[in-house]
Amino acid sequence: MAKKKISKKPKVHKELKGLEMSIDSFGEIKTTLNIENINAFLDKHVDDKKLREKEEKELAKKKKKSGS
């Protein structure tokens, strides 16, 4: 017996209302929102660990130079 497809839409943040994503037969990701809008949302709401670590290393270097 084949499984039934459930077409229930997931809950999304109010700023991303209307966002739908799918993968076509070529493996490309298709969205209903512009990728720049999605990136702006992520920049605003998600902490980037790599950037934070880079900034912390730069601060540590500056402190070592000024302390010597």
RACORGI-V79620 format. One record per residue. RES is the residue in three letters. PSI is psi in radians with two decimals (NA if undefined). OMEGA is omega in degrees with one decimal (* if undefined). NEAR is the number of other ideal C-beta (glycine too) atoms within 8 Angstrom. Layout:
{{RES | PSI | OMEGA | NEAR} {RES | PSI | OMEGA | NEAR}}
This chain:
{{MET | 2.33 | 179.9 | 2} {ALA | 2.57 | 177.8 | 3} {LYS | 2.54 | 177.3 | 4} {LYS | 2.43 | 175.9 | 4} {LYS | 2.30 | 177.5 | 4} {ILE | 2.16 | -177.1 | 4} {SER | 0.54 | 178.6 | 4} {LYS | 2.28 | -178.9 | 4} {LYS | 2.40 | 179.5 | 4} {PRO | 2.77 | 176.7 | 4} {LYS | 2.42 | 178.0 | 2} {VAL | 2.81 | 177.4 | 7} {HIS | 2.60 | -176.3 | 7} {LYS | -0.50 | 177.8 | 5} {GLU | -0.35 | -179.7 | 5} {LEU | 0.36 | -178.8 | 10} {LYS | 2.31 | -179.4 | 7} {GLY | 0.00 | -179.9 | 6} {LEU | 2.19 | 173.6 | 10} {GLU | 2.40 | 180.0 | 7} {MET | 2.55 | 175.4 | 8} {SER | 2.84 | 178.1 | 6} {ILE | 2.17 | -178.2 | 7} {ASP | -3.10 | -175.5 | 7} {SER | -0.28 | 178.0 | 3} {PHE | 0.01 | 179.7 | 4} {GLY | 0.18 | 179.0 | 5} {GLU | 2.44 | 178.7 | 6} {ILE | 2.21 | 179.1 | 6} {LYS | 2.32 | 178.6 | 7} {THR | 2.79 | 177.9 | 10} {THR | -0.21 | 177.3 | 6} {LEU | 2.67 | 177.7 | 9} {ASN | 2.42 | -177.4 | 6} {ILE | -0.54 | 177.5 | 7} {GLU | -0.66 | 177.5 | 6} {ASN | -0.69 | 178.5 | 8} {ILE | -0.77 | 179.0 | 12} {ASN | -0.70 | 178.9 | 8} {ALA | -0.72 | 177.3 | 8} {PHE | -0.80 | -179.3 | 11} {LEU | -0.70 | 178.2 | 8} {ASP | -0.65 | -176.9 | 7} {LYS | -0.59 | -169.8 | 6} {HIS | -0.19 | -175.5 | 6} {VAL | 2.27 | 178.0 | 6} {ASP | 2.26 | 179.4 | 4} {ASP | 1.88 | -176.3 | 6} {LYS | -0.70 | -177.6 | 6} {LYS | -0.74 | 179.5 | 6} {LEU | -0.71 | 179.8 | 7} {ARG | -0.77 | 179.4 | 9} {GLU | -0.68 | 179.0 | 8} {LYS | -0.77 | 179.3 | 8} {GLU | -0.67 | 179.0 | 8} {GLU | -0.68 | 178.0 | 8} {LYS | -0.72 | 179.2 | 8} {GLU | -0.70 | 177.5 | 8} {LEU | -0.72 | 179.6 | 8} {ALA | -0.71 | 177.8 | 8} {LYS | -0.76 | -179.5 | 8} {LYS | -0.69 | 179.4 | 8} {LYS | -0.69 | 179.0 | 8} {LYS | -0.73 | -179.6 | 8} {LYS | -0.74 | -177.8 | 7} {SER | -0.46 | -179.1 | 6} {GLY | -0.36 | -177.7 | 5} {SER | NA | * | 4}}
